[in-house]
Amino acid sequence: MSRTGTLRALTYSIKMLEQHAEVRVGCDDYFIRMLKEARDIIGEAPVKAEMQNKSWAMCEGCGKDFRAFMMPDRKAKCCPNCGRRLGWE
């Protein structure tokens, strides 16, 4: 499973839990692997993000460019390409 796939699956699970009073979750290998990968993503040290110009930055984790500001004066916390947490200098 990819980082993006893990984050999507967790987001879907959260939405289901918020919308329904009861949710049955089968604890199969897929679900357990997803939770372990999520734990690992949270525990990772942030990767360096470097500004390329006034609006764009590059993630050193995946090497791809992305729009640095999600809102005016608020830099992105995670890379939209690989999902890794960003550390700004």
C-alpha positions in Angstrom: 0.0 0.0 0.0 1.3 3.5 -0.8 1.5 6.4 1.6 -1.3 8.1 -0.3 -3.4 5.0 -0.3 -3.0 4.7 3.5 -4.0 8.3 4.0 -7.0 7.9 1.7 -8.1 4.7 3.5 -7.8 6.4 6.9 -9.8 9.4 5.7 -12.5 7.1 4.3 -12.6 5.2 7.6 -12.9 8.5 9.6 -15.8 9.7 7.4 -17.7 6.4 7.9 -17.2 6.6 11.6 -18.5 10.2 11.7 -21.6 9.4 9.6 -22.7 6.2 11.3 -23.5 5.3 14.9 -22.1 1.8 14.4 -19.5 0.6 11.9 -18.3 -2.9 11.7 -14.6 -3.2 10.7 -13.1 -6.5 9.7 -9.6 -6.7 11.1 -8.1 -8.4 8.1 -4.5 -8.1 7.0 -5.3 -5.0 4.8 -6.8 -3.1 7.8 -4.0 -4.0 10.1 -1.3 -3.1 7.5 -3.0 0.2 6.9 -2.9 1.1 10.7 0.7 0.1 11.0 1.6 2.2 8.0 -0.3 5.1 9.4 1.6 4.7 12.7 4.9 4.8 10.8 3.9 7.9 8.8 3.1 9.7 12.0 6.3 8.7 13.7 8.6 9.8 10.8 10.7 12.8 11.1 9.7 15.7 8.7 11.4 16.0 5.4 12.9 19.3 4.3 10.8 21.5 2.1 12.6 24.2 0.2 11.0 27.3 -1.5 11.6 27.4 -5.2 10.0 30.9 -5.7 7.3 32.9 -3.9 4.5 30.2 -4.4 6.2 26.9 -5.1 8.3 24.6 -3.0 10.1 21.3 -3.5 9.7 18.3 -1.2 13.1 16.5 -0.6 11.1 13.3 0.2 9.8 12.8 -3.3 11.6 15.6 -5.2 8.4 17.0 -6.6 7.2 20.6 -6.7 4.0 21.7 -5.0 2.1 24.9 -4.1 3.7 26.0 -0.8 0.8 28.0 0.6 -2.6 26.3 1.1 -4.0 29.6 2.5 -2.4 33.0 2.5 0.6 33.0 4.9 0.0 29.3 5.9 2.6 26.9 4.5 1.6 23.3 3.7 2.1 20.8 6.6 2.4 17.7 4.3 3.5 17.1 0.8 0.5 16.8 -1.5 2.4 14.3 -3.7 3.9 11.8 -1.2 2.1 12.7 2.0 5.2 13.2 4.1 5.3 15.8 6.9 7.3 18.9 5.9 9.9 20.8 7.9 10.4 24.3 6.8 13.6 26.2 7.2 
